[in-house]
């Protein structure tokens, strides 16, 4: 969810990465991971198939998540 929040509002709406700034999802993952994020925000849960697909795509974003943790902790 924190990666989705870092997408621009246009990217969130269209599910397409338009700015290659190293923030949020990359181009190939944007459509699917944005859809999953909106699905969760609407109060739904991902099934096993979707959880597996997300699990295989999300590890590459560990650096962004680490940066956000540091920002929120004040370090």
C-alpha positions as CSV (number, residue, x, y, z in Angstrom):
1,X,0.0,0.0,0.0
2,X,2.8,2.4,0.8
3,X,4.2,1.9,-2.7
4,X,0.8,2.5,-4.3
5,X,0.6,5.8,-2.3
6,X,3.8,6.9,-3.8
7,X,2.4,6.6,-7.3
8,X,1.1,9.9,-8.9
9,X,-2.7,10.2,-8.9
10,X,-2.6,9.7,-12.7
11,X,-0.6,6.5,-12.2
12,X,-3.0,5.3,-9.5
13,X,-6.0,5.9,-11.8
14,X,-4.6,4.4,-15.0
15,X,-2.4,1.7,-13.5
16,X,0.4,2.8,-15.8
17,X,3.8,4.2,-14.7
18,X,4.4,7.5,-16.6
19,X,7.2,8.9,-14.6
20,X,10.4,6.9,-14.3
21,X,11.5,8.4,-11.0
22,X,12.3,5.3,-9.0
23,X,9.2,5.9,-6.8
24,X,6.3,3.5,-6.6
25,X,5.9,0.6,-9.0
26,X,7.9,0.0,-12.2
27,X,6.2,-0.1,-15.6
28,X,5.7,-3.9,-15.9
29,X,4.3,-4.2,-12.3
30,X,2.2,-1.0,-12.2
31,X,-1.0,-2.2,-13.7
32,X,-1.3,-5.4,-11.7
33,X,-0.1,-4.0,-8.4
34,X,-2.2,-0.9,-8.7
35,X,-5.2,-3.1,-9.3
36,X,-4.4,-5.2,-6.2
37,X,-3.9,-2.0,-4.1
38,X,-7.3,-0.5,-5.2
39,X,-8.9,-3.9,-4.5
40,X,-7.5,-3.9,-0.9
41,X,-8.4,-0.2,-0.4
42,X,-12.0,-1.1,-1.4
43,X,-12.1,-3.4,1.6
44,X,-11.5,-6.7,-0.2
45,X,-8.9,-9.4,0.4
46,X,-6.6,-11.0,-2.1
47,X,-7.0,-14.7,-2.8
48,X,-4.1,-17.2,-2.7
49,X,-3.3,-16.7,-6.5
50,X,-3.1,-13.0,-6.2
51,X,-1.0,-13.2,-3.0
52,X,1.5,-15.4,-4.7
53,X,1.7,-13.1,-7.7
54,X,2.3,-10.1,-5.4
55,X,4.8,-12.0,-3.3
56,X,6.9,-12.6,-6.4
57,X,6.8,-9.0,-7.6
58,X,7.2,-7.0,-4.3
59,X,10.7,-8.1,-3.2
60,X,12.4,-5.8,-5.7
61,X,10.9,-2.8,-3.9
62,X,12.5,-3.5,-0.6
63,X,14.8,-0.4,-0.8
64,X,11.8,2.0,-1.2
65,X,10.1,0.4,1.7
66,X,13.2,0.6,3.8
67,X,13.5,4.4,3.0
68,X,9.8,4.9,4.0
69,X,10.5,3.1,7.3
70,X,13.4,5.4,8.0
71,X,11.4,8.5,7.1
72,X,8.6,7.6,9.4
73,X,10.9,6.7,12.3
74,X,12.7,10.1,11.9
75,X,16.1,8.6,10.9
